[in-house]
């Protein structure tokens, strides 16, 4: 390579570096202006609020479209929490019916 060619490449490399530096500075200025208008904390809070609002909206839509499923789920949960009482009630009912059938069987005199 010749000294003139090396110098031309060096000049071109410096120009590219200076252009890249100017782009980075412009980007930093744009970022600083944007952050001055809306700080990161506010952006994060706004994003979280929007996501929460979207989630609530989707849940409401799902609830509107799935009333039967929700009602059955709530009934199943209620039955689960009341399972001991329900089982006791069923046992009493079974004992009562067994006693009634035994009394009828005894009254008719059949074996």
Buried (B, 14 or more C-beta within 10 A) or exposed (E): EEEEEEEEEEEEEEEEEEEEEEEEEEEEEEEEEEEEEEEEEEEEEEEEEEEEEEEEEEEEEEEEEEEEEEEEEEEEEEEEEEEEEEEEEEEEEEEEEEEEEEEEEEEEEEE
